[in-house]
Amino acid sequence: MKYSRVLGTGSHLPSRLMTNADLEAIVETTADWIQERTGIEQRYLVADGETCCDLAEAAARRALDAAGIQASDLDLILVATTTPDQVFPSTACLLQQRLDVHGCPAFDLQAVCTGFVYAMSVADKFIRTGAAKYALVVGSETISRILDWTDRTTCVLFGDGAGAVVLGAADEPGIISTHLHADGAYKDLLQVPGGHGNGHPEAAFMEMKGNEVFRIAVTTLGRIVDETLDANGLDKSDIDWLIPHQANIRIIQATARKLDIPMERVVVTVGEHGNTSSASIPLAFDQAVRDGRIRRGEMLLMEAFGGGFTWGSVLIRY
C-alpha cells in the first residue's frame, strides 16, 4: 500500500509590513487592544499589482527546492485559496503555467481557513490510490483585498501570504490520517456576502460575528482533536507538535490546553503574520521546519476552523 510523505516545505510573505500602530491611524482601535485580544502584533499585505499566484509561486518554488524534485515531476497541483486572482482560470492553473508544467490536474479548493487541511487530504487520497506520485499543495491568500478597512472587528485580524508542501509516495505513512467536516448552517456567522454570483459585487467584504465564531471554534477544535486521537489509538502525549490555524492566540491556547501540550510545543506565528486563512498552517509549518524546531520522525497535528463552517485535521509523522 502506498502512503504520502512530506518531502519539502516553502513559504512566502509580501514585503509590505503593517503593524498595530499603523492600524491605529486608519481605524478606531489601539495597538495594545489588538495585541491583548488576538496576540497579533503585525501582518504583511500585498502591494498593488501583487497577486495570489505571485505568492503561491514563490512558496511553491521553495518547497520544490526543499523536496529536491523538479516542477515537471508533479502529478497534481492544488491551491487552497479564498482569494483567487480570477473567477477562472483557477489560481492552480495560473501557477501550473508559471511552473511550466503541462498535463497534470490542477485545481483550486475553497474551504476558507481550513482550505490547506482539505487540500492535504485530497492530495493524500490521490497518492494513496496511485493517481499521483508527487503532489504540490499550496495555501495562498490576499485576504487584505476582501477586508473592509473601516471595520475594526475584521481588518485588524488578517494578513496575506502563502505556504506550500510537496508530498511524495512512500511505503510508510507520513500522513497518517485526515479528518474533514463542514456545517453550512453557520454560514451567516463568517462570510463575504457579495460576489459575482449573486449580483452584488459591491458587498464583497468579510463580515464576522466574532464572539459566536470564537465560542464555536474552541468547542469544535476540541472535538477534532479527540476524533483524530481516537481514530488512531493515540494519547495526547504522542503529539510532538501542534500546528494550528493561526486565527487568534486565545483559540490556539484553548486547543493546546485540550491536548495538555505546553505552548513551547505549539507553532505560533499569529503574532508575526496575523490570520492568513488557508496559508497560515503551511506558513507556520515551513517556519518551524526551517528554524530546526520540527525534526524528522516527530508526530505533528494540524487543525483548522474556518468559514462555512469548515473544520478538520491532518495527523503527520514527519
C-alpha positions as CSV (number, residue, x, y, z in Angstrom):
1,M,0.0,0.0,0.0
2,K,1.2,3.5,-0.8
3,Y,1.2,6.4,1.6
4,S,2.1,10.1,1.2
5,R,5.0,11.8,2.9
6,V,6.1,15.4,3.2
7,L,9.2,15.9,1.1
8,G,9.6,19.6,1.4
9,T,8.1,22.9,2.6
10,G,8.2,26.5,1.5
11,S,6.6,29.9,2.2
12,H,6.5,33.5,1.1
13,L,5.3,36.8,2.6
14,P,4.7,40.0,0.7
15,S,7.1,42.9,1.6
16,R,4.6,45.4,2.9
17,L,4.5,45.3,6.7
18,M,1.6,46.7,8.7
19,T,1.9,47.0,12.4
20,N,-0.8,47.5,15.0
21,A,0.5,51.1,15.3
22,D,-0.2,51.6,11.6
23,L,-3.7,50.4,12.1
24,E,-4.3,53.0,14.8
25,A,-4.0,55.6,12.1
26,I,-6.8,54.2,9.9
27,V,-9.4,52.6,12.2
28,E,-10.7,53.2,15.7
29,T,-8.6,50.8,17.7
30,T,-5.4,50.7,19.7
31,A,-2.2,48.6,19.3
32,D,-2.5,47.3,22.9
33,W,-6.1,46.2,22.4
34,I,-5.2,44.2,19.2
35,Q,-2.3,42.6,20.9
36,E,-4.2,41.7,24.1
37,R,-7.3,40.3,22.4
38,T,-5.7,38.5,19.5
39,G,-1.9,38.1,20.0
40,I,-1.3,39.8,16.7
41,E,1.5,42.4,16.5
42,Q,1.9,42.8,12.8
43,R,0.9,41.4,9.4
44,Y,2.1,41.5,5.8
45,L,0.0,42.9,2.9
46,V,0.3,42.6,-0.8
47,A,1.2,45.6,-2.8
48,D,-0.7,47.0,-5.8
49,G,-0.3,44.6,-8.7
50,E,0.9,41.7,-6.5
51,T,-1.2,38.6,-6.9
52,C,-2.2,35.5,-5.1
53,C,-0.4,33.5,-7.8
54,D,2.8,35.5,-7.2
55,L,2.8,34.5,-3.5
56,A,1.9,30.9,-4.4
57,E,4.7,30.6,-7.0
58,A,7.4,31.9,-4.6
59,A,6.3,29.4,-1.8
60,A,5.9,26.6,-4.3
61,R,9.4,27.0,-5.7
62,R,10.9,27.0,-2.2
63,A,9.0,23.8,-1.4
64,L,10.2,22.1,-4.6
65,D,13.8,23.1,-3.9
66,A,13.4,21.6,-0.4
67,A,11.9,18.4,-1.7
68,G,14.7,18.0,-4.3
69,I,12.3,17.5,-7.2
70,Q,11.6,19.4,-10.4
71,A,8.2,21.0,-11.1
72,S,8.0,18.7,-14.2
73,D,7.8,15.7,-11.8
74,L,4.5,16.9,-10.3
75,D,1.4,14.8,-10.9
76,L,-1.0,17.2,-9.1
77,I,-1.2,20.9,-8.2
78,L,-3.7,22.0,-5.6
79,V,-4.1,25.6,-4.4
80,A,-6.3,26.3,-1.4
81,T,-7.4,29.9,-1.6
82,T,-10.3,32.2,-0.7
83,T,-8.9,35.0,-2.9
84,P,-8.2,33.7,-6.4
85,D,-6.8,36.1,-8.9
86,Q,-9.6,35.4,-11.4
87,V,-13.0,33.8,-11.5
88,F,-11.3,31.4,-13.9
89,P,-8.9,30.0,-14.7
90,S,-8.1,28.7,-11.3
91,T,-5.1,30.0,-9.4
92,A,-3.7,26.4,-9.6
93,C,-3.8,26.6,-13.4
94,L,-2.1,30.0,-13.3
95,L,0.6,28.5,-11.1
96,Q,0.9,25.5,-13.3
97,Q,1.7,27.8,-16.2
98,R,4.3,29.7,-14.2
99,L,6.0,26.5,-13.2
100,D,6.0,25.3,-16.9
101,V,4.1,22.1,-16.0
102,H,1.8,20.6,-18.6
103,G,-1.0,18.0,-18.4
104,C,-1.3,17.1,-14.7
105,P,-4.6,18.0,-12.9
106,A,-4.5,21.5,-11.3
107,F,-7.4,23.0,-9.4
108,D,-8.3,25.3,-6.5
109,L,-10.0,24.3,-3.3
110,Q,-12.2,26.7,-1.3
111,A,-12.7,25.9,2.4
112,V,-11.5,29.2,3.7
113,C,-9.2,28.8,6.7
114,T,-9.5,25.0,6.6
115,G,-8.5,25.0,2.9
116,F,-5.0,23.7,3.4
117,V,-6.2,20.9,5.6
118,Y,-8.8,20.0,3.0
119,A,-6.2,20.2,0.2
120,M,-3.8,17.9,2.1
121,S,-6.5,15.4,2.5
122,V,-7.3,15.4,-1.2
123,A,-3.7,15.1,-2.2
124,D,-3.2,12.3,0.2
125,K,-6.0,10.4,-1.4
126,F,-4.5,10.9,-4.9
127,I,-1.2,9.5,-3.8
128,R,-2.7,6.6,-1.8
129,T,-4.8,5.4,-4.8
130,G,-1.8,5.6,-7.1
131,A,-3.2,8.5,-9.1
132,A,-0.2,10.7,-8.3
133,K,3.4,10.2,-7.1
134,Y,4.2,13.8,-6.4
135,A,1.7,16.5,-5.4
136,L,2.1,20.2,-4.7
137,V,-0.2,21.6,-2.1
138,V,-0.3,25.4,-1.7
139,G,-2.3,27.7,0.6
140,S,-2.2,31.3,-0.8
141,E,-4.2,34.3,0.2
142,T,-4.6,38.0,-0.5
143,I,-7.2,38.4,2.2
144,S,-6.5,42.1,2.6
145,R,-8.4,42.7,-0.7
146,I,-11.7,41.4,0.8
147,L,-11.4,43.4,4.1
148,D,-13.5,46.5,4.9
149,W,-10.7,48.7,6.3
150,T,-13.3,50.7,8.3
151,D,-14.5,47.6,10.2
152,R,-12.2,47.2,13.2
153,T,-13.7,43.8,14.1
154,T,-12.1,42.2,11.0
155,C,-9.4,44.4,9.4
156,V,-7.1,44.1,12.4
157,L,-7.0,40.3,12.2
158,F,-5.9,39.3,8.8
159,G,-2.8,39.3,6.6
160,D,-1.5,37.9,3.3
161,G,0.9,35.2,2.5
162,A,1.5,31.7,1.1
163,G,2.8,28.3,2.2
164,A,3.4,25.1,0.3
165,V,4.2,21.5,0.8
166,V,5.4,18.8,-1.7
167,L,4.1,15.4,-1.0
168,G,5.5,12.2,-2.4
169,A,4.6,8.5,-2.4
170,A,6.2,6.4,0.3
171,D,6.0,2.9,1.7
172,E,5.3,4.0,5.3
173,P,2.8,6.6,6.5
174,G,3.8,10.3,6.5
175,I,0.2,11.5,6.5
176,I,-1.4,9.1,9.0
177,S,-5.0,10.3,8.8
178,T,-7.1,13.3,7.8
179,H,-10.5,14.3,9.2
180,L,-12.8,16.8,7.4
181,H,-16.1,18.4,8.4
182,A,-18.5,21.2,7.5
183,D,-21.8,22.6,8.5
184,G,-23.4,25.3,6.3
185,A,-26.0,26.1,9.0
186,Y,-23.5,28.6,10.4
187,K,-22.8,30.3,7.1
188,D,-24.0,33.7,8.3
189,L,-21.5,34.0,11.2
190,L,-18.5,34.4,9.0
191,Q,-18.9,35.3,5.3
192,V,-18.3,37.5,2.4
193,P,-22.0,38.1,1.3
194,G,-21.2,39.7,-2.1
195,G,-19.6,38.5,-5.2
196,H,-20.2,37.9,-8.9
197,G,-22.6,35.1,-8.4
198,N,-25.3,37.0,-6.5
199,G,-25.2,40.2,-8.5
200,H,-23.8,42.3,-5.6
201,P,-20.1,42.6,-6.1
202,E,-20.0,45.8,-4.2
203,A,-20.7,43.9,-1.0
204,A,-17.7,41.6,-1.4
205,F,-16.2,42.3,2.0
206,M,-15.8,40.0,5.0
207,E,-18.3,40.0,7.8
208,M,-17.8,38.2,11.1
209,K,-19.8,37.8,14.3
210,G,-16.6,37.3,16.3
211,N,-17.9,36.2,19.7
212,E,-20.1,33.5,18.3
213,V,-17.3,32.3,16.0
214,F,-14.9,32.1,18.9
215,R,-17.1,30.0,21.0
216,I,-17.9,27.5,18.3
217,A,-14.3,27.3,17.1
218,V,-13.0,26.4,20.5
219,T,-15.5,23.7,21.1
220,T,-15.2,22.3,17.5
221,L,-11.4,22.2,17.6
222,G,-11.5,20.3,20.8
223,R,-13.7,17.7,19.2
224,I,-11.5,17.3,16.2
225,V,-8.5,16.7,18.5
226,D,-10.4,13.9,20.2
227,E,-11.6,12.5,16.9
228,T,-8.1,12.4,15.5
229,L,-6.5,10.8,18.6
230,D,-9.3,8.2,19.0
231,A,-9.2,7.2,15.3
232,N,-5.5,6.4,15.6
233,G,-5.4,4.9,19.1
234,L,-3.1,7.7,20.3
235,D,-2.7,9.5,23.6
236,K,-2.3,13.3,23.9
237,S,1.3,12.7,24.9
238,D,2.0,11.1,21.5
239,I,1.8,14.5,19.8
240,D,5.1,16.2,19.5
241,W,3.9,19.4,17.8
242,L,0.6,21.2,17.4
243,I,0.5,23.3,14.2
244,P,-2.9,25.1,14.4
245,H,-4.6,27.6,12.1
246,Q,-3.3,31.0,13.2
247,A,-6.6,32.8,13.9
248,N,-6.3,34.1,17.4
249,I,-3.9,33.3,20.3
250,R,-6.7,32.6,22.7
251,I,-8.2,29.9,20.4
252,I,-4.7,28.4,20.0
253,Q,-4.1,28.4,23.7
254,A,-7.5,26.7,24.3
255,T,-6.7,23.9,21.9
256,A,-3.2,23.4,23.5
257,R,-4.9,23.0,26.9
258,K,-7.2,20.4,25.3
259,L,-4.1,18.4,24.3
260,D,-2.3,19.1,27.6
261,I,0.6,20.3,25.4
262,P,2.8,23.2,26.6
263,M,2.8,26.3,24.4
264,E,6.5,25.6,23.8
265,R,5.4,22.6,21.6
266,V,2.9,24.7,19.7
267,V,4.0,26.5,16.5
268,V,2.7,30.1,16.8
269,T,3.1,32.7,14.1
270,V,-0.1,34.7,14.6
271,G,1.8,37.5,16.2
272,E,4.0,37.9,13.1
273,H,1.6,37.1,10.3
274,G,-1.9,37.6,11.6
275,N,-4.6,35.3,10.2
276,T,-3.6,34.3,6.7
277,S,-6.5,31.9,6.2
278,S,-5.5,28.9,4.2
279,A,-1.9,30.0,4.2
280,S,-1.5,30.0,7.9
281,I,-0.7,26.3,8.6
282,P,1.8,25.9,5.8
283,L,3.5,29.2,6.7
284,A,3.8,28.1,10.3
285,F,4.9,24.6,9.3
286,D,7.6,25.9,7.0
287,Q,8.9,28.3,9.6
288,A,9.2,25.6,12.2
289,V,10.9,23.2,9.8
290,R,13.4,25.8,8.6
291,D,14.4,27.0,12.1
292,G,15.0,23.4,13.2
293,R,12.2,23.0,15.8
294,I,10.4,20.3,13.8
295,R,12.5,17.3,13.0
296,R,12.1,14.1,11.0
297,G,10.2,11.4,12.9
298,E,8.1,13.7,15.0
299,M,4.3,13.5,15.3
300,L,2.5,16.6,14.1
301,L,-1.1,17.6,14.4
302,M,-2.5,20.2,12.1
303,E,-6.0,21.6,12.8
304,A,-8.1,24.4,11.4
305,F,-11.5,26.0,11.6
306,G,-13.0,28.4,9.0
307,G,-16.0,30.0,7.4
308,G,-18.6,27.6,6.1
309,F,-18.2,26.5,8.8
310,T,-15.5,24.1,7.9
311,W,-13.0,22.3,10.2
312,G,-10.6,19.5,10.0
313,S,-7.2,18.0,11.0
314,V,-4.2,16.2,9.5
315,L,-2.0,13.9,11.5
316,I,1.5,13.5,10.2
317,R,4.6,11.6,11.0
318,Y,7.2,14.0,9.7
